Amino acid sequence: MEAIKVSGLRKSYGKLEVLKGVDLSVASGSIFALLGSNGAGKTTLVRILSTLLKPDSGKANVSGFDVVAQPEQVREAISLTGQFAAVDGILTGRENLIMVAKLRQVKNPGQVADDLLKRFSLVEAGNRRAATYSGGMRRRLDIAMSLVGEPRVIFLDEPTTGLDPEARIEVWNEIQGLANSGTTVLLTTQYLDEAEKLADRIAILHQGTIIVSGTLAELRNLLPPAKAELVERQPTLEEIFLAVIGNKEALV
């Protein structure tokens, strides 16, 4: 079943055509990575799918609802996490979650907050002001806030931008956990290793159009077959960093 279906989507800002007929589909319960350089149109596409922008033409359905004709139903089914963590630094982590639960009119907001703090390993920090959190903790709290109300589809717009290697691994684990629990994730990123690590399917958005889409194996088949060569592989700087600080889980 398709959680997201886009056909012929176009969007311009004045004379600047940002989306030039985008087509894509995302299966329910999968992680779909949308790659593209700055200005490719990734954020514009996400803003249309989350009903924050209206397309000029084309069709887009999210969780079975048309984003233009049925925006309220779409909003009830989704959640959006932007490029920067949208947490209130004055409030504690628990208070942030309770606030969102009340806004979404969820029953037992305190229990919902406690369950999410436990799920995202933030129980010990739950009564601390969010301003004291590290970047990784703030992003985990941000994603936890996005899950209030159990949305069927979640949009993550470059969720690991600016995070250190440890924090990136933490966020990766949470994203994989979302998909494992049945949530559909559309992830935009500029980090190719992030898409390679997480995504079931990958699409490349370039100059306003999807130029290629498929699984990692399918995309590899677009290039000539690999040749077997004996090469001495040196560890990457990221592997060295994680090994030195003792994060063995990240190296698995």
VEXKE-931754 format. One line per 10 residues: number of its first residue (from 0); for each residue x, y, z of C-alpha. Coordinates in nm, 2 decimals, always signed. Each point is the difference from the previous one (the first is absolute). Layout:
<sites>
NUM	X Y Z ~ ...
</sites>
This chain:
<sites>
0	+0.00 +0.00 +0.00 ~ +0.13 +0.35 -0.09 ~ +0.02 +0.25 +0.29 ~ +0.11 +0.28 -0.23 ~ -0.09 +0.04 -0.37 ~ +0.12 +0.30 -0.20 ~ -0.07 +0.06 -0.37 ~ +0.10 +0.29 -0.22 ~ +0.06 +0.24 +0.29 ~ +0.11 +0.35 -0.10
10	+0.08 +0.31 +0.21 ~ +0.15 +0.33 -0.10 ~ +0.10 +0.31 +0.20 ~ -0.05 +0.28 -0.25 ~ +0.20 -0.09 -0.31 ~ +0.21 -0.26 +0.19 ~ -0.14 -0.35 -0.06 ~ +0.10 -0.21 +0.30 ~ -0.19 -0.32 -0.07 ~ -0.04 -0.09 -0.37
20	-0.23 -0.30 +0.00 ~ +0.10 -0.23 +0.30 ~ -0.12 -0.36 +0.01 ~ +0.06 -0.24 +0.28 ~ -0.17 -0.26 +0.23 ~ +0.09 -0.11 +0.35 ~ -0.11 -0.34 +0.14 ~ -0.16 -0.01 +0.34 ~ +0.23 -0.09 +0.28 ~ +0.32 +0.08 -0.20
30	+0.28 +0.25 +0.02 ~ +0.02 +0.21 -0.32 ~ +0.31 +0.22 -0.05 ~ -0.02 +0.31 -0.22 ~ +0.34 +0.12 -0.10 ~ +0.10 +0.32 -0.16 ~ +0.23 +0.30 +0.02 ~ -0.10 +0.33 +0.15 ~ -0.27 +0.16 -0.21 ~ -0.11 -0.33 -0.16
40	-0.35 +0.04 +0.14 ~ +0.00 -0.25 +0.29 ~ -0.14 +0.23 +0.26 ~ -0.26 +0.14 -0.24 ~ -0.12 -0.35 -0.07 ~ -0.02 -0.08 +0.37 ~ -0.19 +0.32 +0.07 ~ -0.26 -0.08 -0.27 ~ -0.04 -0.36 +0.13 ~ -0.05 +0.14 +0.36
50	-0.26 +0.26 -0.13 ~ +0.22 +0.30 +0.08 ~ +0.01 +0.09 -0.37 ~ -0.24 -0.05 -0.28 ~ +0.13 -0.13 -0.33 ~ -0.05 +0.18 -0.33 ~ -0.11 -0.32 -0.17 ~ +0.01 -0.37 +0.04 ~ -0.13 -0.24 +0.26 ~ +0.13 -0.11 +0.34
60	-0.16 -0.25 +0.24 ~ +0.11 -0.08 +0.35 ~ -0.15 -0.28 +0.19 ~ -0.28 -0.02 -0.25 ~ -0.09 +0.37 +0.02 ~ +0.05 +0.28 -0.26 ~ +0.23 +0.27 +0.14 ~ -0.20 +0.28 -0.16 ~ -0.36 -0.13 +0.03 ~ +0.04 -0.17 +0.34
70	+0.27 +0.19 +0.19 ~ -0.15 -0.06 +0.35 ~ -0.01 -0.37 -0.05 ~ +0.36 +0.00 -0.12 ~ +0.11 +0.20 +0.30 ~ -0.16 -0.25 +0.23 ~ +0.19 -0.28 -0.16 ~ +0.35 +0.16 -0.01 ~ +0.27 +0.16 +0.20 ~ +0.29 +0.22 -0.12
80	+0.34 +0.05 +0.14 ~ +0.20 +0.28 -0.16 ~ +0.37 +0.07 -0.04 ~ +0.02 +0.15 +0.35 ~ -0.13 -0.14 +0.32 ~ -0.33 +0.18 +0.08 ~ +0.02 -0.05 +0.38 ~ -0.07 +0.27 +0.26 ~ +0.32 +0.04 +0.19 ~ -0.17 +0.16 +0.30
90	-0.22 -0.31 +0.05 ~ +0.12 -0.34 +0.12 ~ +0.00 -0.29 -0.24 ~ -0.31 -0.14 +0.17 ~ -0.17 +0.33 -0.01 ~ +0.07 +0.03 -0.38 ~ -0.16 -0.33 -0.06 ~ -0.30 +0.08 +0.22 ~ -0.05 +0.33 -0.18 ~ -0.01 -0.18 -0.34
100	-0.23 -0.27 +0.13 ~ -0.25 +0.26 +0.12 ~ +0.02 +0.19 -0.33 ~ -0.08 -0.33 -0.18 ~ -0.28 -0.07 +0.25 ~ +0.15 -0.33 +0.10 ~ -0.14 -0.18 +0.31 ~ +0.22 -0.03 +0.31 ~ +0.28 +0.24 -0.12 ~ +0.22 -0.07 +0.30
110	+0.00 -0.37 -0.07 ~ +0.07 +0.06 -0.36 ~ +0.29 +0.22 +0.09 ~ +0.14 -0.26 +0.24 ~ -0.03 -0.28 -0.25 ~ +0.19 +0.20 -0.27 ~ +0.27 +0.11 +0.24 ~ +0.06 -0.37 +0.08 ~ -0.01 -0.10 -0.37 ~ +0.26 +0.26 -0.09
120	+0.22 -0.06 +0.30 ~ -0.07 +0.35 +0.15 ~ -0.15 -0.10 +0.33 ~ +0.30 +0.13 +0.21 ~ -0.01 +0.33 -0.19 ~ -0.38 +0.03 -0.01 ~ -0.02 +0.26 +0.28 ~ +0.29 +0.21 -0.13 ~ -0.05 +0.31 -0.21 ~ +0.04 -0.09 -0.37
130	+0.26 +0.28 -0.03 ~ +0.24 -0.21 +0.19 ~ -0.03 -0.30 -0.24 ~ +0.28 -0.09 -0.25 ~ -0.07 +0.02 -0.37 ~ -0.08 -0.37 -0.02 ~ -0.23 +0.01 +0.30 ~ -0.19 +0.30 -0.14 ~ -0.04 -0.17 -0.33 ~ -0.13 -0.32 +0.17
140	-0.24 +0.21 +0.20 ~ -0.11 +0.17 -0.32 ~ -0.07 -0.33 -0.17 ~ -0.18 -0.12 +0.32 ~ -0.22 +0.31 -0.02 ~ -0.08 -0.09 -0.36 ~ -0.13 -0.34 +0.11 ~ -0.27 +0.14 +0.23 ~ -0.33 -0.13 -0.13 ~ +0.16 -0.29 -0.18
150	+0.02 +0.15 -0.35 ~ +0.00 -0.25 -0.29 ~ +0.25 +0.21 -0.20 ~ +0.29 +0.21 +0.12 ~ +0.21 +0.24 -0.21 ~ +0.36 +0.06 +0.12 ~ +0.16 +0.29 -0.18 ~ +0.38 -0.04 +0.03 ~ -0.03 -0.13 +0.36 ~ +0.37 -0.04 +0.07
160	+0.13 +0.33 -0.14 ~ +0.26 +0.14 +0.24 ~ +0.01 -0.30 +0.23 ~ +0.32 -0.17 +0.11 ~ +0.07 -0.37 -0.10 ~ -0.14 -0.14 +0.33 ~ -0.32 +0.20 -0.02 ~ -0.04 -0.10 -0.37 ~ +0.01 -0.37 +0.10 ~ -0.25 +0.06 +0.28
170	-0.24 +0.17 -0.25 ~ +0.06 -0.28 -0.26 ~ -0.10 -0.26 +0.26 ~ -0.32 +0.19 +0.08 ~ -0.10 +0.03 -0.37 ~ +0.05 -0.37 -0.05 ~ -0.21 -0.07 +0.30 ~ -0.28 +0.21 -0.14 ~ -0.01 -0.21 -0.32 ~ +0.02 -0.32 +0.20
180	-0.31 +0.11 +0.19 ~ -0.19 +0.06 -0.33 ~ +0.04 +0.37 -0.04 ~ +0.07 +0.13 -0.35 ~ +0.30 +0.23 -0.01 ~ +0.09 +0.24 -0.28 ~ +0.35 +0.12 +0.07 ~ +0.17 +0.29 -0.19 ~ +0.38 +0.01 +0.04 ~ +0.32 +0.11 -0.17
190	+0.20 -0.28 +0.17 ~ +0.03 -0.29 -0.24 ~ +0.12 -0.23 +0.28 ~ -0.32 +0.08 +0.19 ~ -0.22 -0.11 -0.29 ~ +0.21 -0.31 -0.05 ~ -0.02 -0.10 +0.36 ~ -0.38 +0.06 +0.05 ~ -0.20 +0.01 -0.32 ~ -0.21 -0.28 -0.15
200	-0.02 +0.21 -0.32 ~ +0.18 +0.31 -0.11 ~ -0.08 +0.28 -0.25 ~ +0.22 +0.27 -0.13 ~ -0.16 +0.34 -0.05 ~ +0.20 +0.22 -0.24 ~ -0.10 +0.33 -0.15 ~ -0.37 -0.06 +0.09 ~ -0.05 -0.35 -0.12 ~ +0.06 -0.35 +0.12
210	+0.28 -0.13 -0.23 ~ +0.03 -0.35 +0.15 ~ -0.18 -0.21 +0.27 ~ +0.04 -0.35 +0.13 ~ +0.16 -0.22 +0.26 ~ +0.37 +0.04 +0.07 ~ +0.06 -0.33 -0.19 ~ -0.20 +0.14 -0.30 ~ +0.20 +0.32 +0.00 ~ +0.33 -0.18 +0.01
220	-0.11 -0.19 -0.31 ~ +0.00 +0.33 -0.19 ~ +0.38 +0.00 +0.01 ~ +0.23 -0.25 -0.16 ~ +0.06 -0.33 +0.20 ~ +0.25 +0.03 +0.28 ~ +0.34 -0.15 -0.06 ~ +0.16 -0.22 +0.27 ~ +0.33 +0.16 +0.10 ~ +0.22 -0.05 +0.30
230	+0.00 +0.34 +0.18 ~ +0.14 +0.08 +0.34 ~ -0.29 +0.18 +0.17 ~ +0.08 +0.27 +0.25 ~ -0.25 +0.08 +0.28 ~ -0.21 +0.32 -0.06 ~ +0.04 +0.29 +0.24 ~ -0.35 -0.07 +0.12 ~ +0.09 -0.36 +0.09 ~ +0.31 +0.12 +0.18
240	-0.20 +0.26 +0.19 ~ -0.26 -0.25 +0.11 ~ +0.25 -0.26 +0.10 ~ +0.20 +0.25 +0.20 ~ -0.30 +0.11 +0.21 ~ -0.11 -0.36 +0.04 ~ -0.32 +0.00 -0.20 ~ +0.03 -0.36 -0.12 ~ -0.37 -0.03 -0.08 ~ +0.03 +0.26 -0.27
250	+0.27 -0.21 -0.17 ~ -0.22 -0.31 -0.04
</sites>
